Amino acid sequence: MEFTVEQVASLLNGKVEGDGSTKVNRLDKIQEGQPGGISFLSNEKYENFIYETSASAVIVSENFQPKKSLKTSLIRVKDAYTGFTQILEAYAQFTKNSKSGIEQPSFIHDSSTIGGDHYRGAFSYIGQKTVIGDNVKIYPNVFIGDNVRIGDHCIIHPGVKICNDTIIGSYCEIHPGAVIGSDGFGFAPQEDGTYKAIPQIGNVIIEDFVSIGANTTVDCATMGSTVIRKGAKIDNQVQIAHNVIIGENTVIAAQAGISGSTEIGKNCVIAGKAGIVGHIKIADKTTIGANTGISRSIENSGQTLFGYMGFELKGFLKAYAIFKNLPQLQDRLRELEKKQ
């Protein structure tokens, strides 16, 4: 693909400073920019690279004021990061939507249906009584079980497993190796010390515009549904247990784990390796830091939690400041004891 800088600016509703007729055909990091590439600058830590880059154009925010002369054209937009994201989205949609047709061998049961303009990769399998919408891309080695519902414009990447009775909305993307609808972790302890498996007869519901990362697992409910609400973004290697509810537009980073029957609110941010116990509720707009453990419900919205047991950020920072000074405090205490 090749576009002029002016065409890119038009896509972003931006304004060109420099040569708008220059052609670009590639997306580059600003520190690695070469002729023909287009980059962006949104973090002031990288500003020095804009004076050195050989990229043909750089997307910047409207308020950016260069301190030195530039050898690149600028595309000024309201927000540089958002603008570059728009280009990435357009590029991704173009490349991902280019796949079409049916590769062999692949299988779809006679009782199942799939909409128009779809793609089915080799060794993909679609079970009984499953309904799949229009413009869905199903890559090789995907398993889709019985009685599954998938909306329009979804992308199911290689190696994904979508188990029976799962419901997925439109414009969703499931990345390689994710497992949707596997059994929840339910075992009843017995008197003799063994465990008896509890049948998991519920399902998973994923609403529109959800992204599920590579090798992430979303367990089916014991009864009822595990629910991922509209616009949620789940990173790689995340564990979402049975009967969990993830609120709208919540983001969860890699290796976080959410135990059964917990409800996460809207617009929450859960950082990497955070752990959340079961049967609690997390209020809207809660931020949970990396490696933070949450063992109780969070009732007030908008809090930032950090620390092993996850308490309010300001309190944690105050406590940690004291913790760092414990050796010196201990020495002072010993000196005081000697004087007594």
C-alpha positions, -999 to +999 in steps of 0.1 A: +000+000+000+012+035-008-003+068+001+007+104+000+012+123+033-018+145+023-040+114+019-030+102+054-037+136+069-071+136+052-079+102+069-070+117+102-086+151+097-051+166+102-030+194+087+002+189+068+033+209+074+059+201+047+056+182+015+021+166+013+030+148-020+056+126-004+046+089-006+046+066+024+042+029+025+052+017+059+047+024+097+079+030+116+090+037+152+102+073+153+137+062+165+139+038+135+122+059+109+134+056+073+123+073+040+089+060+030+079+054+067+054+073+088+059+077+126+043+095+155+054+115+185+031+116+216+056+111+245+080+140+252+107+115+262+110+106+225+111+142+212+148+142+205+142+115+178+120+138+158+150+159+150+170+129+138+145+106+122+146+099+085+108+090+084+090+108+056+063+121+080+056+122+117+022+126+133+022+151+161-003+168+183-016+203+175+003+219+203+037+205+194+063+232+190+097+220+176+128+233+192+151+226+162+148+224+125+131+192+111+139+171+080+105+154+080+069+165+072+045+169+101+009+158+103-008+178+130-038+162+147-058+168+179-040+138+196-010+121+180-014+088+198-051+085+188-042+095+152-015+069+149-039+043+164-064+052+136-037+044+110-029+011+127-066+002+128-070+010+091-039-011+082-050-040+104-085-040+090-072-040+055-048-069+060-071-090+082-101-085+059-082-095+028-087-132+036-117-149+020-129-182+007-127-218+022-094-237+025-095-275+026-096-296+046-121-278+068-154-289+083-188-274+090-218-294+101-248-295+079-270-280+106-248-250+110-248-217+090-222-190+082-228-156+066-214-141+034-179-129+027-164-152+053-130-170+055-124-205+068-088-217+071-076-252+067-083-277+095-110-254+111-140-272+126-175-260+132-199-282+151-237-287+151-264-260+152-239-232+152-247-198+136-220-174+124-225-140+109-212-121+079-176-112+072-162-135+099-126-147+095-119-181+110-082-190+107-066-225+105-069-250+134-098-232+150-124-253+169-159-240+172-183-263+191-220-270+190-248-244+194-223-215+193-234-180+181-209-156+166-219-121+153-207-102+122-171-090+115-153-112+140-118-124+137-109-158+152-072-164+150-054-197+147-057-223+174-087-207+192-111-231+209-147-219+213-167-245+233-203-254+232-231-228+238-207-198+237-223-165+224-200-139+209-212-105+196-200-085+166-167-069+159-148-092+184-113-105+180-101-137+196-063-141+194-043-173+189-046-201+214-074-186+235-100-210+250-135-197+255-160-218+274-139-245+290-150-260+323-149-238+354-127-250+383-154-266+404-147-294+428-165-304+460-144-317+488-154-352+501-151-367+536-124-390+525-102-361+513-109-365+476-127-340+453-158-346+433-162-327+400-191-303+398-207-303+363-203-269+346-235-265+326-234-227+319-219-208+291-199-177+281-213-145+267-190-121+250-206-088+239-196-066+209-162-050+204-144-073+228-107-084+223-095-116+239-057-121+240-035-150+231-037-181+254-063-164+276-089-187+292-125-177+298-143-205+318-180-213+313-203-207+342-213-235+366-249-223+360-259-192+340-232-173+322-197-159+325-201-125+308-176-101+291-193-068+285-191-046+255-158-030+247-137-050+272-101-056+262-084-087+277-046-092+273-027-125+268-026-153+294-054-140+315-075-164+336-112-155+339-130-181+360-166-193+360-195-169+365-172-138+364-187-106+350-163-081+333-178-046+329-179-025+298-146-010+285-126-027+313-090-036+304-071-065+319-033-069+314-013-101+310-013-129+336-040-114+358-064-139+374-100-134+384-116-160+406-151-173+403-183-152+406-165-119+410-180-089+393-157-062+378-172-028+371-171-006+340-139+012+328-116-006+353-079-011+347-063-043+360-026-045+355-004-075+349-003-104+375-030-089+396-050-115+415-086-111+426-104-135+449-139-149+441-174-137+451-165-100+454-174-068+435-150-042+421-165-007+416-164+012+383-133+030+373-111+011+397-074+008+389-055-023+403-017-021+400+006-049+389+010-078+413-017-065+435-039-089+454-076-080+460-093-100+488-123-078+495-150-059+476-141-024+464-172-003+469-161+033+460-154+040+423-123+057+410-098+043+435-062+032+426-051+001+446-016-012+449+003-036+471+002-073+479-031-070+497-042-041+476-050-010+496-054+026+486-024+040+467-016+070+489-018+049+520+005+023+504+031+049+494+032+063+529+036+029+544+063+019+519+082+051+526+084+040+563+092+004+553+123+016+532+136+035+563+132+006+587+169-002+589+177+034+599+148+036+623+160+004+639+195+019+644+180+050+660+159+029+683+190+009+694+209+041+701+180+054+722+178+021+741+216+024+749+211+059+764+184+047+788 
